[in-house]
Amino acid sequence: MMDPAHVSGIWAILPVKRLDRAKSRLASMLEPSERAELAWAMFRDVLDTLNSVQGLGGTIVVTNDAKAADFARTCGAVTLPDPRDAGISAAVQCGLAWLSARSASGAIVVPGDIPFATPREIAAVIDRLRIGSAVLVPAARDGGTNILAMSPPGAFPVAYGENSFVRHLAAARDGGIEAHVLLLDGAGHDIDVSSDLFIDACEGRAMRTRAHLKRLARPHPASPTVSCKEIFQP
């Protein structure tokens, strides 16, 4: 896709760390190649979901990973290099700056490790953003921000990392913005720590991710398998 001077509507930003550096918190459980393959599977599932959402103006993938960038371009996404390679906040700021310079009306940040998010959930965030200036979807477990949406792009600073959900709420409030909070089953579940690997590989969405988790499945007495019914919407 060519670099347009003007874009319209609400765009998705998908930041992707280099695959050979992905999921470092799982280093005690997985070999580097296994972590890279897991990140690759999740990224493709998330991008497939975004491409299925009605109402998105487009998708930006911010990455320094050549494999991810090539795949994103074949799917019609705009790709941007991560000039600082300094983590998710810097990558998201890069995407927000690109959208702001081209007068996009809004941005929805969808990280590459929430493969169980559904098109319906993403559409719900977009619908809520159209009647407000900020929407947050918290992580179900660790205080993180699994989806962050704002209108216009750059309406308030991003602050990913530990307990980012509280910081994003505060940043919106400091900017005079009331953030709508949506609790979403699929989008609320990320894959970031060892217990997230023990999920029933049941049929449904995120086929690549589930297939990879099934291959990785290992007995682990401290991490009981989580039933699909506990995570996925019916």
C-alpha positions as CSV (number, residue, x, y, z in Angstrom):
1,M,0.0,0.0,0.0
2,M,1.3,3.5,-0.9
3,D,1.8,6.1,1.8
4,P,-1.3,8.3,1.5
5,A,-1.2,12.0,2.4
6,H,-4.7,11.7,4.0
7,V,-6.7,8.9,5.6
8,S,-10.2,8.8,7.0
9,G,-12.0,7.0,9.7
10,I,-10.7,4.9,12.7
11,W,-7.5,2.9,12.1
12,A,-6.0,0.0,14.0
13,I,-2.4,0.1,15.2
14,L,-0.7,-3.3,15.6
15,P,2.7,-3.1,17.2
16,V,4.9,-6.1,16.7
17,K,8.2,-6.8,18.4
18,R,10.9,-8.6,16.4
19,L,9.9,-12.2,16.5
20,D,13.3,-13.4,17.7
21,R,12.8,-11.1,20.8
22,A,9.2,-11.8,21.5
23,K,7.6,-13.2,24.7
24,S,10.7,-13.0,26.8
25,R,8.6,-13.6,29.9
26,L,8.1,-17.1,28.7
27,A,11.8,-17.8,28.5
28,S,11.7,-20.2,31.4
29,M,9.1,-22.4,29.6
30,L,9.9,-22.1,25.9
31,E,13.0,-22.1,23.7
32,P,13.6,-19.0,21.6
33,S,12.4,-20.7,18.4
34,E,9.2,-21.7,20.2
35,R,8.5,-18.2,21.4
36,A,9.1,-16.8,18.0
37,E,6.7,-19.3,16.4
38,L,4.1,-18.5,19.1
39,A,4.4,-14.8,18.4
40,W,4.2,-15.4,14.7
41,A,1.0,-17.4,15.1
42,M,-0.6,-14.8,17.3
43,F,0.3,-11.9,15.1
44,R,-1.3,-13.6,12.0
45,D,-4.5,-14.4,14.0
46,V,-4.8,-10.8,15.2
47,L,-4.2,-9.4,11.8
48,D,-6.9,-11.8,10.3
49,T,-9.3,-10.5,13.0
50,L,-8.6,-6.9,12.1
51,N,-9.1,-7.6,8.5
52,S,-12.5,-9.0,9.3
53,V,-13.8,-5.9,11.1
54,Q,-16.3,-3.7,9.3
55,G,-15.7,-0.1,10.0
56,L,-11.9,0.1,10.2
57,G,-10.3,2.5,7.9
58,G,-7.2,0.4,7.7
59,T,-4.4,-1.2,9.8
60,I,-0.9,0.0,10.5
61,V,1.7,-2.6,11.6
62,V,4.6,-1.0,13.4
63,T,7.6,-3.4,13.4
64,N,11.2,-3.9,12.6
65,D,10.7,-7.6,11.9
66,A,11.0,-8.2,8.1
67,K,8.9,-11.4,8.1
68,A,6.0,-9.7,9.9
69,A,6.2,-6.6,7.8
70,D,6.2,-8.6,4.5
71,F,3.2,-10.6,5.7
72,A,1.3,-7.4,6.8
73,R,1.9,-5.8,3.4
74,T,0.5,-8.9,1.6
75,C,-2.7,-8.4,3.8
76,G,-3.1,-4.8,2.7
77,A,-1.7,-3.2,5.9
78,V,0.5,-0.1,6.0
79,T,3.8,-1.0,7.6
80,L,6.0,1.4,9.5
81,P,9.5,0.8,11.0
82,D,9.9,1.2,14.7
83,P,12.5,4.0,14.7
84,R,13.4,3.6,18.4
85,D,12.8,-0.1,18.9
86,A,12.2,0.9,22.5
87,G,9.0,-1.1,23.3
88,I,5.3,-1.0,22.7
89,S,4.7,2.6,23.9
90,A,7.3,4.0,21.4
91,A,5.9,1.8,18.6
92,V,2.3,3.0,19.3
93,Q,3.4,6.6,19.4
94,C,4.9,6.1,16.0
95,G,1.6,4.8,14.6
96,L,-0.4,7.6,16.4
97,A,1.9,10.3,14.9
98,W,1.4,8.8,11.4
99,L,-2.4,8.8,11.7
100,S,-2.5,12.3,13.3
101,A,-0.4,13.7,10.4
102,R,-2.9,12.3,8.0
103,S,-6.0,13.5,9.8
104,A,-7.4,10.1,10.8
105,S,-10.4,10.5,13.1
106,G,-9.3,7.8,15.6
107,A,-7.0,4.9,16.5
108,I,-7.5,1.6,18.2
109,V,-4.3,-0.1,19.5
110,V,-4.5,-3.9,19.3
111,P,-1.4,-5.7,20.5
112,G,-0.2,-8.9,18.8
113,D,-0.7,-11.1,21.8
114,I,-4.5,-11.0,22.1
115,P,-5.4,-13.7,19.5
116,F,-8.7,-14.5,21.0
117,A,-10.2,-11.1,20.4
118,T,-13.1,-11.3,18.0
119,P,-14.2,-9.0,15.1
120,R,-17.4,-8.4,17.1
121,E,-15.4,-7.2,20.1
122,I,-13.2,-4.9,18.0
123,A,-16.4,-3.5,16.3
124,A,-17.9,-2.8,19.8
125,V,-14.8,-0.8,20.7
126,I,-15.1,1.2,17.4
127,D,-18.8,1.8,18.0
128,R,-18.1,3.1,21.5
129,L,-15.3,5.3,20.3
130,R,-17.7,7.0,17.8
131,I,-19.6,8.4,20.8
132,G,-16.7,9.2,23.0
133,S,-13.0,10.1,23.0
134,A,-11.4,7.0,24.6
135,V,-12.1,3.3,25.2
136,L,-10.1,1.0,27.3
137,V,-10.2,-2.8,27.5
138,P,-8.3,-4.1,30.5
139,A,-6.4,-7.3,30.7
140,A,-8.4,-9.9,32.6
141,R,-5.4,-10.8,34.8
142,D,-2.5,-8.4,35.4
143,G,-3.7,-4.8,35.2
144,G,-2.5,-4.2,31.7
145,T,-4.3,-2.5,28.7
146,N,-5.3,-5.0,26.1
147,I,-7.0,-2.5,23.8
148,L,-6.6,1.2,23.8
149,A,-8.7,3.5,21.5
150,M,-8.7,7.2,21.2
151,S,-10.2,10.0,19.1
152,P,-8.3,11.8,17.7
153,P,-5.1,9.9,17.6
154,G,-2.7,11.2,20.2
155,A,-5.6,12.6,22.4
156,F,-3.6,11.6,25.5
157,P,-0.2,9.9,26.1
158,V,0.2,6.2,26.0
159,A,1.9,4.5,29.0
160,Y,2.2,0.7,28.5
161,G,3.9,-1.6,31.0
162,E,3.0,-2.8,34.5
163,N,-0.4,-1.6,35.6
164,S,-0.9,0.4,32.4
165,F,-4.7,0.3,32.6
166,V,-4.7,2.6,35.7
167,R,-2.1,4.9,34.0
168,H,-4.2,5.1,30.8
169,L,-7.3,6.0,32.8
170,A,-5.4,8.7,34.6
171,A,-3.8,10.1,31.4
172,A,-7.3,10.3,29.8
173,R,-8.7,12.0,32.9
174,D,-5.8,14.5,33.0
175,G,-6.6,15.4,29.4
176,G,-10.3,16.1,30.3
177,I,-11.4,12.8,28.7
178,E,-13.8,10.3,30.2
179,A,-12.6,6.8,29.1
180,H,-15.3,4.1,28.5
181,V,-14.2,0.8,29.9
182,L,-15.3,-2.4,28.1
183,L,-14.8,-5.8,29.7
184,L,-14.4,-8.3,26.8
185,D,-13.8,-12.0,27.2
186,G,-11.6,-12.7,24.2
187,A,-9.8,-9.4,24.0
188,G,-9.2,-9.4,27.7
189,H,-7.1,-12.6,27.5
190,D,-3.5,-12.2,26.4
191,I,-0.7,-14.8,26.3
192,D,2.2,-13.4,28.3
193,V,3.1,-15.8,31.2
194,S,3.5,-19.5,31.6
195,S,0.0,-20.2,32.8
196,D,-1.4,-18.8,29.6
197,L,0.1,-21.7,27.7
198,F,-2.2,-24.2,29.3
199,I,-5.4,-23.7,27.4
200,D,-7.6,-26.4,25.9
201,A,-6.9,-26.3,22.1
202,C,-10.6,-26.4,21.4
203,E,-12.1,-25.5,18.0
204,G,-13.0,-21.9,17.3
205,R,-11.1,-18.7,16.5
206,A,-7.4,-18.1,16.6
207,M,-6.7,-21.4,14.9
208,R,-2.9,-20.8,14.4
209,T,-2.4,-19.9,18.1
210,R,-4.4,-22.8,19.4
211,A,-2.6,-25.2,17.1
212,H,0.7,-23.9,18.3
213,L,-0.3,-24.1,22.0
214,K,-1.4,-27.7,21.4
215,R,2.0,-28.6,20.0
216,L,3.6,-26.9,23.0
217,A,1.4,-28.6,25.6
218,R,3.3,-30.2,28.4
219,P,2.2,-31.5,31.8
220,H,2.7,-28.9,34.5
221,P,1.2,-29.6,37.9
222,A,1.3,-25.9,39.0
223,S,-0.5,-24.7,35.9
224,P,-3.8,-26.6,35.4
225,T,-5.4,-26.5,31.9
226,V,-7.9,-23.8,31.5
227,S,-11.2,-24.7,29.9
228,C,-12.2,-22.9,26.7
229,K,-15.5,-22.2,28.4
230,E,-13.7,-20.0,30.9
231,I,-12.1,-17.9,28.2
232,F,-14.1,-17.8,25.0
233,Q,-17.5,-16.4,24.4
234,P,-20.0,-18.9,23.2
